[in-house]
Amino acid sequence: MVKLKVPQVQPSDRFTKVGESHGKIWEVVEVWTAVDGISHVRLRSCDNLGGLITIAAGVLCDLNFWRVVRTAE
C-alpha cells in the first residue's frame, strides 16, 4: 500500500480559488483524515455571506485550483 503525503494545512490558513474574478477568500476551520486515509479540510467563506465547503486537502494544495492568501503580520 502506498502512503500518501499529507499536505500541511492548518486552521486559519486562507485560500482563494484560481480563476475566480471576485477573489472570495476561504479560511480553513477544520482538518481531519477520513476513514479512507484521505485528509480533508472544511473551509469557511471570509465574507459575511456565510458558506462552508469540504474538499480533499490535496486539492486545496494543488496550485492549479487554489492559491494561498498571504496576510500581513
Contact map, one row per residue, 1 for C-alpha under 8 A:
1110000000000000000000000000000000000000000000000000000000000000000000000
1111000000000000000000000000000000000000000000000000000000000000000000000
1111100000000000000000000000000000000000000000000000000000000000000000000
0111110000000000000000000000000000000000000000000000000000000000000000000
0011111000000000000000000000000000000000000000000000000000000000000000000
0001111100000000000000000000000000000010000000000000000011000000000000000
0000111110000000000000000000000000000010000000000000000011001000000000000
0000011111000000000000000000000000000000000000000000000000000000000000000
0000001111101000000000000001001000000000000000000000000010000000000000000
0000000111111000000000000001011000000000000000000000000000000000000000000
0000000011111000000000000011111000000000000000000000000000000000000000000
0000000001111100000000000011100000000000000000000000000000000000000000000
0000000011111110000000000011000000000000000000000000000000000000000110000
0000000000011111000000001111000000000000000000000000000000000000000111000
0000000000001111100000001110000000000000000000000000000000000000011110000
0000000000000111110100111100000000000000000000000000000000000000011110000
0000000000000011111100111000000000000000000000000000000000000000111000000
0000000000000001111100000000000000000000000000000000000000000011111000000
0000000000000000111110000000000000000000000000000000000000000000000000000
0000000000000001111111110000000000000000000000000000000000000000000000000
0000000000000000001111100000000000000000000000000000000000000000000000000
0000000000000000000111110000000000000000000000000000000000000000000000000
0000000000000001100111111000000000000000000000000000000000000000000000000
0000000000000001100101111100000000000000000011100000000000000000000000000
0000000000000111100000111110000000000000000011100000000000000000000010000
0000000000000111000000011111000000000000001111000000000000000000000000000
0000000000111110000000001111100000000000001111000000000000000000000000000
0000000011111100000000000111111000000000111100000000000000000000000000000
0000000000110000000000000011111000000000111100000000000000000000000000000
0000000001100000000000000001111100000000111000000000000000000000000000000
0000000011100000000000000001111110000011110000000000000000000000000000000
0000000000000000000000000000011111000011100000000000000000000000000000000
0000000000000000000000000000001111111111000000000000000000000000000000000
0000000000000000000000000000000111111111000000000000000000000000000000000
0000000000000000000000000000000011111100000000000000000000000000000000000
0000000000000000000000000000000011111100000000000000000000000000000000000
0000000000000000000000000000000011111110000000000000000000000000000000000
0000000000000000000000000000000011111111000000000000000110000000000000000
0000011000000000000000000000001111001111100000000000000111000000000000000
0000000000000000000000000000001111000111110000000000011111000000000000000
0000000000000000000000000001111100000011111000000000011110000000000000000
0000000000000000000000000001111000000001111100000001111000000000000000000
0000000000000000000000000111110000000000111110000001110000000000000000000
0000000000000000000000000111100000000000011111000111100000000000000000000
0000000000000000000000011110000000000000001111111111000000000000000000000
0000000000000000000000011110000000000000000111110100000000000000000000000
0000000000000000000000011000000000000000000011111100000000000000000000000
0000000000000000000000000000000000000000000011111100000000000000000000000
0000000000000000000000000000000000000000000010111110000000000000000000000
0000000000000000000000000000000000000000000111111111000000000000000000000
0000000000000000000000000000000000000000000110001111100000000000000000000
0000000000000000000000000000000000000000011110000111110000000000000000000
0000000000000000000000000000000000000000011100000011111000000000000000000
0000000000000000000000000000000000000001111000000001111100000000000000000
0000000000000000000000000000000000000001110000000000111110110000000000000
0000000000000000000000000000000000000111100000000000011111110000000000000
0000011010000000000000000000000000000111100000000000001111111000000000000
0000011000000000000000000000000000000011000000000000000111111100000000000
0000000000000000000000000000000000000000000000000000001111111100110000000
0000000000000000000000000000000000000000000000000000001111111110110000000
0000001000000000000000000000000000000000000000000000000011111110011000000
0000000000000000000000000000000000000000000000000000000001111111110000000
0000000000000000010000000000000000000000000000000000000000011111111000000
0000000000000000010000000000000000000000000000000000000000000111110000000
0000000000000000110000000000000000000000000000000000000000110111111000000
0000000000000011110000000000000000000000000000000000000000111111111100000
0000000000000011110000000000000000000000000000000000000000001010111110000
0000000000001111000000000000000000000000000000000000000000000000011111000
0000000000001111000000001000000000000000000000000000000000000000001111100
0000000000000100000000000000000000000000000000000000000000000000000111110
0000000000000000000000000000000000000000000000000000000000000000000011111
0000000000000000000000000000000000000000000000000000000000000000000001111
0000000000000000000000000000000000000000000000000000000000000000000000111
